[in-house]
Amino acid sequence: MKLPIATPLAVLCAAVLSLPAIAAKPAKAPKPPKAPTFDAKRLSEEVKVLSSDEFEGRGPATAGETKTIDYVVAQLKAAGVQPGGDPQGNKRLWTQAVPLLRSDIEGMPKLSVTVKKKARALTQGNEIAVRAALDGSKAVAIKNAPLVFAGYGVTAPERNWDDFKNVDLKGKIAVVLINDPDFETGEGEFGGKAMTYYGRWTYKFEEAARRGAVGLLIVHETAPASYGWATVKNSNTNTMFDVVRDDPGSAHPTMEGWIQRDLAVSLFKSAGLDFDKLKKQAQTRDFKPVVLKGVTLSANYAVKSEVITSQNIVGRVDGSKKSDETVIYSAHWDHLGVGAPDAKGDTIYNGAVDNATGIAALIELGRAFAKGKRPQRSVVFLAVTAEEKGLLGSEYYSSKPLYPLAKTVAVINMDAFDPGGVSRDFTTSGSAKQELLDELIATGQRWNLNYVTDPKPEAGHFFRSDHFPFAKRGVPAISFGSGEDKVEGGTAAGKAAEETYTRDRYHQPADEWEASWTFGGIARDLQILYTLGNDLANSRRWPNWSEDSEFRGQRDETADQRPAK
């Protein structure tokens, strides 16, 4: 995520309040309400098509984007949904144009570290993963830049925390740790295990730019990152995108990248430093930056940048009474496109689970609303681009909304459903306190489902899905997650499936459609999400954040633009 500052940093970075992973168990549930039946076979076929090799991994600004837009629009049309995108005369298009900066490294970058005057070449994608420059540079030419360990790379005045201590980073490369200072201890100034925005890699790059560093390298460790090196490599060594900025250098240092932990340990040792000891020091506010004496880094590569236009896809069912008030369902249509081959030589990152499942769900929700009784409020079906590049499609929409955010009732986001069997529970990305979450939990209880708070708040999922750009602007927003307690196999089966997916498929070519997937869980979960959205669309309710939420103030500022409940 590359996020322009839309709220004060201290507010934006405040911890999303999370509880331990516990289930909210309902009492004896009433009979489930009447809701449309969702066709598992049709969901499967849509995912199969969207994640086929023909769609080339659905990369933005590729032939795969064109095929994706054509397919999704055709499905929404057939479902009876109307276009809801950019205005064109008295009509609307099916799309919202999203201008993006696209940046590629030309050829293989030359990267090396020098230790005590002895150079050692680094291989892109192996020990290091360097991103194409997004600060406007046409070439990166860094020669023997000193490395400075800057702890977790955090400046949090409201927590009396500063990892930089006014160190001059001009011409230097900062090396920082991923996640928050209290990730390992589970307690401290940053909310314990639950990640704050300070723990996200996007924040760390932004802060390095604000500090004047020529570059930033994040030390990868699987547990605090919540994903392995394969995900880092596949997400950072291909085409980079960003929203178009007036001053891109204010948000991006010239060089942005990650390094393997083993390389970091080796470099620290060469400088006479103990990585683990310094890491513990960095978990305290007294930490001071440390120069890696005798260690420098050089980088040389050309960068090809251009502004391209990608598209959000927007469908709409107009409200019968309050058409200017909107409930949004969202999902991202993009994936990683074509990239580096895996061990089997496969270069297409198909993105079946992530997020063809969400787009298939969006299409079928559109069908259900279009074929059912017309809701009083309008319902929008928003398929956003460039989520994998940093939530850019949702960032663009929420910064330039087609329908006013003040009158957007809620955003219900769908990202990477489990296409397997039915669960007895469900979750959300993060557990921010808000009335929308309360309503979702109450709706799930009508199906006798348990709600489980985000089981991995340390992974920072709240900041990693397309609801977040809306949330930071005050719009009540959630991202729904499939449950783990499977009717067949219980929690053990659900956890095993999730761990296997994260290790072997997430952001890898192996995320492909399988004929064995039942789609029964998605079909049932869509009944819950339909009911939640339909209830809101036929009510006068305006859900809000809790009184102590960091997003409450943004919402309350627009209260006078909404009619009374």
PLY file of the C-alpha trace (Angstrom):
ply
format ascii 1.0
element vertex 565
property float x
property float y
property float z
element edge 564
property int vertex1
property int vertex2
end_header
0.00 0.00 0.00
1.22 3.44 -0.89
-0.99 5.74 1.12
-1.08 9.52 0.81
-1.57 11.16 4.15
-5.32 11.59 4.47
-5.42 11.74 8.25
-2.87 12.80 10.86
-0.20 10.13 11.03
-0.68 9.55 14.72
-4.38 8.85 14.11
-3.81 6.68 11.05
-1.17 4.59 12.78
-3.05 4.04 16.02
-3.53 0.37 16.77
-6.69 -1.24 15.50
-8.12 -2.66 18.68
-8.01 -6.43 18.60
-8.90 -9.16 21.01
-7.37 -12.61 21.36
-8.65 -15.11 18.82
-11.84 -16.11 20.56
-15.20 -17.10 19.21
-18.33 -15.10 19.86
-20.65 -18.07 20.38
-24.30 -17.45 19.70
-27.14 -18.70 21.81
-29.63 -21.02 20.20
-30.06 -19.47 16.79
-33.37 -18.65 15.16
-34.23 -20.14 11.82
-31.96 -18.64 9.14
-33.66 -15.83 7.22
-34.75 -16.22 3.65
-31.85 -15.45 1.39
-31.06 -16.26 -2.21
-29.41 -19.57 -2.95
-25.97 -19.15 -4.50
-24.89 -21.64 -7.15
-21.62 -23.32 -6.16
-21.11 -24.69 -9.69
-21.42 -21.23 -11.21
-18.97 -19.82 -8.66
-16.53 -22.59 -9.54
-16.83 -21.95 -13.26
-16.24 -18.21 -12.84
-13.13 -18.82 -10.74
-11.93 -21.39 -13.27
-12.24 -18.92 -16.12
-10.74 -15.92 -14.30
-7.76 -17.93 -13.07
-7.11 -19.76 -16.34
-3.78 -19.30 -18.14
-5.68 -17.40 -20.83
-6.08 -14.48 -18.40
-2.31 -14.37 -17.81
-2.55 -13.74 -14.08
-4.76 -10.64 -14.48
-1.95 -8.11 -14.29
-3.01 -4.44 -14.53
-2.30 -2.77 -17.88
-1.80 -6.10 -19.66
-3.84 -8.16 -22.08
-5.03 -10.00 -18.98
-6.70 -6.83 -17.70
-8.62 -6.40 -20.95
-9.84 -10.00 -20.83
-10.78 -9.65 -17.17
-12.79 -6.46 -17.71
-14.59 -7.92 -20.72
-15.47 -11.09 -18.83
-16.60 -9.45 -15.58
-18.65 -6.81 -17.37
-20.31 -9.48 -19.51
-21.19 -11.48 -16.40
-22.60 -8.43 -14.59
-24.67 -7.49 -17.65
-26.05 -11.00 -17.91
-26.86 -10.87 -14.20
-29.00 -7.76 -14.72
-26.66 -5.26 -13.03
-26.40 -1.76 -14.50
-23.17 0.17 -15.20
-22.05 2.43 -12.35
-18.67 3.79 -13.41
-17.42 7.10 -14.79
-20.17 9.42 -16.06
-20.44 9.76 -19.84
-23.13 12.21 -20.78
-26.35 11.08 -19.13
-25.08 7.53 -18.75
-22.35 5.73 -16.89
-19.57 3.50 -18.12
-18.81 0.09 -16.67
-15.40 1.29 -15.52
-13.65 4.01 -13.55
-10.35 5.07 -15.08
-7.46 4.76 -12.60
-4.22 6.51 -13.65
-1.18 4.73 -12.24
2.57 5.12 -12.37
4.03 1.88 -13.74
7.69 1.22 -13.13
10.00 -1.60 -14.26
13.66 -2.41 -13.74
15.24 -2.83 -17.17
17.32 -5.97 -17.29
18.90 -7.52 -14.22
19.96 -5.02 -11.55
23.60 -4.98 -10.48
23.63 -5.26 -6.70
26.52 -5.80 -4.33
27.71 -5.31 -0.78
31.24 -4.34 0.13
32.61 -5.63 3.41
36.00 -4.29 4.46
36.69 -3.23 0.87
35.82 -6.65 -0.56
32.80 -6.66 -2.88
30.23 -9.44 -2.98
27.56 -9.64 -5.69
23.94 -10.10 -4.67
21.37 -11.83 -6.86
17.99 -10.21 -7.32
15.30 -12.48 -5.88
17.74 -14.58 -3.84
19.40 -12.67 -0.99
17.72 -9.40 -1.92
14.52 -8.21 -3.60
14.73 -4.66 -4.93
11.64 -2.87 -6.24
11.54 -0.72 -9.35
11.93 2.92 -8.27
8.69 4.82 -7.67
10.24 8.18 -6.74
10.47 9.27 -10.38
14.06 8.11 -10.93
14.90 6.90 -14.44
18.02 5.19 -13.14
19.36 4.11 -9.78
23.10 4.58 -9.31
24.10 4.09 -5.70
27.80 3.57 -4.99
29.06 2.36 -1.63
26.19 3.78 0.42
26.68 3.24 4.16
24.14 0.98 5.91
22.46 2.19 9.10
20.40 -0.12 11.28
17.35 1.91 12.35
15.48 -0.64 14.46
11.87 -0.96 13.33
11.99 2.29 11.37
9.27 3.88 13.49
8.57 7.48 14.43
5.56 7.57 16.78
5.44 10.84 18.74
2.22 9.87 20.55
4.09 6.86 21.94
7.27 8.85 22.65
9.04 6.56 20.17
11.72 7.49 17.65
13.97 4.85 16.12
15.98 7.45 14.16
17.10 9.83 16.93
17.82 12.56 14.35
20.48 10.51 12.56
21.41 11.99 9.17
20.35 9.46 6.52
21.21 11.53 3.46
23.10 9.29 1.04
22.63 6.31 3.37
20.53 3.16 3.28
18.47 2.35 6.35
18.06 -1.29 7.38
14.95 -2.00 9.46
12.93 -4.86 10.92
9.43 -5.82 9.83
6.35 -5.51 12.09
6.18 -3.63 15.41
8.71 -3.46 18.27
6.47 -5.53 20.54
5.67 -8.32 18.06
7.95 -10.83 19.77
7.22 -9.88 23.38
3.46 -9.64 22.86
3.21 -6.53 25.04
4.37 -2.96 24.83
3.63 0.42 23.34
2.24 -0.92 20.06
-0.67 -3.05 21.19
1.08 -6.36 21.69
0.68 -8.97 18.96
-1.77 -6.90 16.93
0.08 -5.01 14.21
-0.33 -1.26 13.93
0.23 0.59 10.69
3.75 1.31 11.92
4.49 -2.38 11.39
3.55 -2.41 7.72
6.27 -2.28 5.09
4.44 0.54 3.31
4.82 2.81 6.35
8.52 1.97 6.66
9.25 2.99 3.07
7.28 6.22 3.55
9.13 7.09 6.76
12.51 6.43 5.12
11.55 8.91 2.40
10.54 11.48 5.00
13.90 10.94 6.71
15.85 11.58 3.50
17.35 8.11 3.11
18.49 7.14 -0.36
17.16 3.66 0.31
15.51 1.29 2.75
16.02 -2.44 3.16
13.60 -4.44 5.29
14.93 -7.58 6.93
12.60 -10.45 6.10
11.60 -12.90 8.79
8.68 -15.23 8.12
6.84 -14.95 11.45
6.67 -11.15 11.78
6.06 -10.71 8.04
3.41 -13.47 8.12
4.64 -14.87 4.80
7.74 -16.51 3.39
10.50 -15.22 1.16
8.76 -16.54 -1.97
5.98 -14.02 -1.40
8.48 -11.19 -0.92
10.35 -12.13 -4.09
7.26 -12.55 -6.24
5.66 -9.32 -5.02
8.71 -7.05 -5.27
10.76 -8.08 -8.29
8.13 -7.52 -10.97
6.36 -4.42 -12.27
5.64 -1.84 -9.56
2.67 0.52 -9.52
1.66 3.56 -7.52
-1.00 6.22 -7.66
0.20 9.29 -9.53
1.67 11.75 -7.01
2.68 15.41 -7.24
5.86 14.65 -5.24
6.62 10.93 -5.41
9.95 11.39 -3.63
8.07 12.39 -0.48
6.60 8.90 -0.23
9.37 6.75 -1.73
13.12 6.59 -1.22
15.04 5.92 -4.43
15.73 2.29 -3.52
13.16 0.14 -1.78
13.74 -3.51 -1.04
13.97 -6.49 1.27
16.88 -8.70 2.33
16.97 -12.22 3.69
17.59 -12.54 7.43
20.71 -14.65 6.84
22.27 -11.86 4.79
21.45 -9.31 7.48
23.00 -11.47 10.20
26.14 -11.90 8.08
26.48 -8.18 7.39
25.98 -7.30 11.05
28.59 -9.84 12.06
31.05 -8.42 9.51
30.57 -5.03 11.17
31.25 -6.53 14.61
27.57 -6.43 15.58
25.22 -9.04 17.01
21.93 -9.04 15.05
19.85 -10.67 17.77
21.23 -8.39 20.49
20.49 -5.27 18.45
17.05 -6.58 17.63
16.26 -6.78 21.35
17.58 -3.26 21.85
15.31 -2.08 19.02
12.33 -3.28 21.03
12.92 -0.45 23.51
12.40 3.28 23.06
16.01 3.91 24.13
17.37 2.25 20.97
19.77 4.36 18.92
20.62 3.81 15.23
23.82 1.90 14.54
26.09 2.29 11.51
27.37 -0.99 10.05
31.02 0.04 9.96
32.93 -1.11 6.91
29.76 -2.29 5.15
28.32 -0.49 2.11
25.88 -1.32 -0.67
25.95 -0.48 -4.36
23.10 -0.67 -6.84
22.96 0.12 -10.51
19.93 -0.34 -12.78
17.81 1.54 -15.27
14.15 2.19 -14.58
11.42 2.50 -17.17
8.46 4.47 -15.86
5.26 5.63 -17.48
1.77 6.67 -16.49
-0.80 4.13 -17.60
-4.52 3.85 -17.06
-6.02 0.80 -15.43
-9.69 0.37 -14.61
-11.95 -0.29 -11.68
-15.09 -2.16 -12.73
-18.29 -0.69 -11.27
-21.79 -2.17 -11.37
-24.87 -0.77 -9.68
-28.41 -1.58 -8.65
-30.25 1.71 -8.10
-32.16 2.18 -4.89
-35.91 2.59 -5.07
-36.19 5.39 -2.49
-32.74 6.61 -1.43
-30.66 6.10 -4.54
-28.07 8.64 -3.37
-27.20 6.40 -0.39
-24.91 3.51 -1.18
-23.88 0.11 0.14
-20.67 -1.11 -1.53
-19.49 -4.67 -2.05
-15.85 -4.76 -3.16
-13.22 -7.23 -4.32
-10.00 -6.87 -6.30
-9.83 -8.35 -9.80
-6.05 -8.16 -10.26
-3.28 -10.58 -9.42
0.47 -10.71 -10.12
0.36 -11.42 -13.85
3.32 -13.19 -15.44
6.51 -13.39 -13.40
9.51 -15.45 -12.43
9.12 -19.21 -12.97
8.60 -21.51 -10.02
10.38 -24.83 -9.56
8.13 -26.36 -12.21
8.79 -23.57 -14.69
5.31 -22.07 -14.37
5.36 -18.29 -14.92
1.64 -17.47 -14.69
0.42 -16.32 -11.27
-3.19 -17.39 -11.74
-4.65 -16.02 -8.50
-7.53 -18.47 -8.16
-8.15 -18.01 -4.44
-6.56 -14.53 -4.41
-8.84 -13.14 -5.69
-10.86 -14.80 -8.42
-13.00 -16.15 -5.57
-13.87 -12.61 -4.48
-14.75 -11.51 -8.01
-16.96 -14.55 -8.57
-18.67 -13.71 -5.26
-19.14 -10.10 -6.40
-20.76 -11.21 -9.66
-23.14 -13.55 -7.87
-24.10 -10.94 -5.29
-24.85 -8.62 -8.19
-27.07 -11.29 -9.70
-28.92 -11.78 -6.42
-29.65 -8.07 -5.97
-30.57 -7.53 -9.62
-33.00 -10.48 -9.67
-34.49 -9.80 -6.22
-36.70 -7.07 -4.83
-35.14 -3.68 -5.51
-33.52 -2.29 -2.34
-34.35 1.18 -1.03
-30.71 2.28 -1.08
-28.39 1.72 -4.02
-25.95 -1.18 -4.03
-22.62 -0.87 -5.84
-20.42 -3.77 -6.95
-16.85 -2.50 -7.09
-14.10 -4.65 -8.61
-10.89 -2.73 -8.01
-7.55 -2.85 -9.76
-4.00 -2.98 -8.41
-4.73 -4.33 -4.94
-1.59 -6.41 -5.24
0.36 -3.23 -5.96
-0.70 -1.55 -2.73
-4.53 -1.22 -2.64
-4.25 1.34 -5.42
-7.64 0.85 -7.08
-9.51 1.21 -3.80
-7.22 4.06 -2.79
-8.10 5.85 -6.01
-11.84 5.24 -5.69
-11.94 6.36 -2.06
-9.94 9.50 -2.89
-12.12 10.25 -5.95
-15.39 8.47 -5.18
-18.07 8.05 -7.82
-20.65 8.15 -5.02
-20.07 10.38 -1.96
-18.31 8.68 0.94
-20.43 10.66 3.38
-23.48 8.79 2.07
-21.74 5.46 1.69
-23.43 3.32 4.32
-20.80 0.58 4.46
-18.14 -1.27 2.48
-18.20 -5.07 2.57
-14.97 -6.39 1.08
-14.25 -9.93 -0.07
-10.67 -11.12 -0.48
-9.49 -14.71 -0.89
-12.39 -16.93 0.17
-11.74 -20.55 1.06
-13.25 -22.46 -1.91
-13.59 -25.65 0.11
-16.33 -26.88 2.39
-18.70 -25.23 4.82
-17.42 -23.81 8.14
-19.13 -23.32 11.47
-17.48 -19.92 11.88
-16.14 -16.89 10.05
-13.72 -14.05 10.70
-12.68 -10.63 9.44
-9.38 -8.96 8.64
-8.65 -7.21 11.91
-11.22 -6.66 14.64
-11.70 -2.91 14.70
-14.59 -1.91 16.94
-17.53 -0.77 14.84
-21.27 -1.24 14.55
-20.89 -2.78 11.09
-18.94 -5.66 12.62
-21.63 -6.03 15.29
-24.24 -6.29 12.56
-22.19 -8.87 10.67
-21.81 -10.96 13.83
-25.54 -10.75 14.53
-26.28 -11.76 10.93
-23.95 -14.74 11.18
-25.69 -15.82 14.38
-28.90 -16.20 12.39
-27.11 -19.10 10.70
-25.80 -20.28 14.08
-22.25 -19.33 13.13
-19.49 -18.32 15.53
-17.49 -15.20 14.88
-13.77 -15.60 15.54
-11.68 -12.46 15.94
-8.77 -12.19 13.55
-6.61 -15.16 14.60
-3.43 -13.44 13.42
-3.70 -9.74 14.34
0.10 -9.59 14.17
-0.11 -10.08 10.39
-1.75 -6.66 9.97
-4.51 -7.96 7.72
-6.64 -4.92 8.54
-4.21 -2.80 6.52
-3.83 -5.30 3.67
-7.27 -5.41 2.03
-9.33 -2.97 0.01
-11.60 -1.92 2.86
-8.73 -0.01 4.50
-8.62 3.05 2.19
-12.32 3.52 2.99
-11.85 2.91 6.72
-9.08 5.49 7.07
-11.50 8.02 5.56
-14.13 7.10 8.13
-16.41 4.84 6.07
-17.53 1.78 8.06
-15.73 -1.08 6.31
-14.95 -4.73 6.87
-13.21 -7.50 4.96
-14.89 -10.87 5.40
-12.84 -14.01 5.98
-13.76 -17.68 5.64
-13.89 -19.73 8.83
-11.52 -22.48 9.97
-13.86 -24.76 11.92
-14.94 -27.01 9.06
-18.07 -29.13 9.23
-15.87 -31.87 7.81
-12.60 -32.07 9.71
-13.07 -29.32 12.28
-10.52 -26.64 13.13
-7.57 -28.93 12.52
-8.56 -29.37 8.88
-9.19 -25.65 8.43
-5.87 -24.59 9.93
-3.96 -27.20 7.95
-5.53 -25.99 4.71
-4.72 -22.35 5.49
-1.13 -23.12 6.41
-0.65 -25.16 3.24
-2.10 -22.39 1.11
0.06 -19.69 2.70
3.21 -21.77 2.36
2.73 -23.34 -1.06
0.30 -21.15 -3.03
-0.06 -17.61 -1.75
1.38 -15.24 -4.39
2.83 -18.21 -6.25
1.94 -19.81 -9.61
0.40 -22.73 -7.71
-2.68 -20.64 -6.76
-4.73 -22.42 -9.42
-8.32 -23.64 -9.69
-8.96 -27.22 -8.60
-11.85 -29.44 -9.64
-12.01 -30.82 -6.07
-13.11 -27.49 -4.63
-16.76 -27.66 -3.59
-17.43 -23.92 -3.20
-20.03 -24.90 -0.61
-18.56 -22.59 2.01
-18.61 -19.54 -0.28
-22.18 -20.26 -1.37
-23.33 -20.28 2.27
-21.22 -17.27 3.28
-22.69 -15.21 0.44
-26.13 -15.68 1.97
-24.82 -13.98 5.11
-23.13 -11.15 3.20
-26.22 -10.66 1.02
-28.42 -10.46 4.10
-26.12 -7.95 5.80
-26.00 -5.68 2.76
-29.69 -6.07 1.97
-30.71 -5.26 5.55
-28.59 -2.10 5.45
-29.89 -1.15 2.01
-33.47 -1.38 3.29
-32.88 0.47 6.55
-32.26 4.03 7.71
-29.24 2.96 9.76
-25.83 4.59 9.49
-23.38 2.29 11.26
-20.44 4.03 12.88
-17.14 3.23 14.54
-16.87 2.87 18.30
-16.38 6.03 20.32
-12.69 5.25 20.88
-11.93 4.21 17.29
-9.22 6.06 15.39
-11.63 6.26 12.45
-14.60 7.72 14.35
-13.53 11.34 13.96
-13.32 11.12 10.18
-16.85 9.74 9.99
-18.32 12.23 12.42
-16.94 15.15 10.40
-19.42 14.28 7.62
-22.43 13.63 9.87
-24.25 16.75 8.68
-24.28 15.33 5.12
-26.37 12.33 6.18
-30.07 12.39 7.04
-31.10 11.35 10.51
-31.68 7.68 11.13
0 1
1 2
2 3
3 4
4 5
5 6
6 7
7 8
8 9
9 10
10 11
11 12
12 13
13 14
14 15
15 16
16 17
17 18
18 19
19 20
20 21
21 22
22 23
23 24
24 25
25 26
26 27
27 28
28 29
29 30
30 31
31 32
32 33
33 34
34 35
35 36
36 37
37 38
38 39
39 40
40 41
41 42
42 43
43 44
44 45
45 46
46 47
47 48
48 49
49 50
50 51
51 52
52 53
53 54
54 55
55 56
56 57
57 58
58 59
59 60
60 61
61 62
62 63
63 64
64 65
65 66
66 67
67 68
68 69
69 70
70 71
71 72
72 73
73 74
74 75
75 76
76 77
77 78
78 79
79 80
80 81
81 82
82 83
83 84
84 85
85 86
86 87
87 88
88 89
89 90
90 91
91 92
92 93
93 94
94 95
95 96
96 97
97 98
98 99
99 100
100 101
101 102
102 103
103 104
104 105
105 106
106 107
107 108
108 109
109 110
110 111
111 112
112 113
113 114
114 115
115 116
116 117
117 118
118 119
119 120
120 121
121 122
122 123
123 124
124 125
125 126
126 127
127 128
128 129
129 130
130 131
131 132
132 133
133 134
134 135
135 136
136 137
137 138
138 139
139 140
140 141
141 142
142 143
143 144
144 145
145 146
146 147
147 148
148 149
149 150
150 151
151 152
152 153
153 154
154 155
155 156
156 157
157 158
158 159
159 160
160 161
161 162
162 163
163 164
164 165
165 166
166 167
167 168
168 169
169 170
170 171
171 172
172 173
173 174
174 175
175 176
176 177
177 178
178 179
179 180
180 181
181 182
182 183
183 184
184 185
185 186
186 187
187 188
188 189
189 190
190 191
191 192
192 193
193 194
194 195
195 196
196 197
197 198
198 199
199 200
200 201
201 202
202 203
203 204
204 205
205 206
206 207
207 208
208 209
209 210
210 211
211 212
212 213
213 214
214 215
215 216
216 217
217 218
218 219
219 220
220 221
221 222
222 223
223 224
224 225
225 226
226 227
227 228
228 229
229 230
230 231
231 232
232 233
233 234
234 235
235 236
236 237
237 238
238 239
239 240
240 241
241 242
242 243
243 244
244 245
245 246
246 247
247 248
248 249
249 250
250 251
251 252
252 253
253 254
254 255
255 256
256 257
257 258
258 259
259 260
260 261
261 262
262 263
263 264
264 265
265 266
266 267
267 268
268 269
269 270
270 271
271 272
272 273
273 274
274 275
275 276
276 277
277 278
278 279
279 280
280 281
281 282
282 283
283 284
284 285
285 286
286 287
287 288
288 289
289 290
290 291
291 292
292 293
293 294
294 295
295 296
296 297
297 298
298 299
299 300
300 301
301 302
302 303
303 304
304 305
305 306
306 307
307 308
308 309
309 310
310 311
311 312
312 313
313 314
314 315
315 316
316 317
317 318
318 319
319 320
320 321
321 322
322 323
323 324
324 325
325 326
326 327
327 328
328 329
329 330
330 331
331 332
332 333
333 334
334 335
335 336
336 337
337 338
338 339
339 340
340 341
341 342
342 343
343 344
344 345
345 346
346 347
347 348
348 349
349 350
350 351
351 352
352 353
353 354
354 355
355 356
356 357
357 358
358 359
359 360
360 361
361 362
362 363
363 364
364 365
365 366
366 367
367 368
368 369
369 370
370 371
371 372
372 373
373 374
374 375
375 376
376 377
377 378
378 379
379 380
380 381
381 382
382 383
383 384
384 385
385 386
386 387
387 388
388 389
389 390
390 391
391 392
392 393
393 394
394 395
395 396
396 397
397 398
398 399
399 400
400 401
401 402
402 403
403 404
404 405
405 406
406 407
407 408
408 409
409 410
410 411
411 412
412 413
413 414
414 415
415 416
416 417
417 418
418 419
419 420
420 421
421 422
422 423
423 424
424 425
425 426
426 427
427 428
428 429
429 430
430 431
431 432
432 433
433 434
434 435
435 436
436 437
437 438
438 439
439 440
440 441
441 442
442 443
443 444
444 445
445 446
446 447
447 448
448 449
449 450
450 451
451 452
452 453
453 454
454 455
455 456
456 457
457 458
458 459
459 460
460 461
461 462
462 463
463 464
464 465
465 466
466 467
467 468
468 469
469 470
470 471
471 472
472 473
473 474
474 475
475 476
476 477
477 478
478 479
479 480
480 481
481 482
482 483
483 484
484 485
485 486
486 487
487 488
488 489
489 490
490 491
491 492
492 493
493 494
494 495
495 496
496 497
497 498
498 499
499 500
500 501
501 502
502 503
503 504
504 505
505 506
506 507
507 508
508 509
509 510
510 511
511 512
512 513
513 514
514 515
515 516
516 517
517 518
518 519
519 520
520 521
521 522
522 523
523 524
524 525
525 526
526 527
527 528
528 529
529 530
530 531
531 532
532 533
533 534
534 535
535 536
536 537
537 538
538 539
539 540
540 541
541 542
542 543
543 544
544 545
545 546
546 547
547 548
548 549
549 550
550 551
551 552
552 553
553 554
554 555
555 556
556 557
557 558
558 559
559 560
560 561
561 562
562 563
563 564
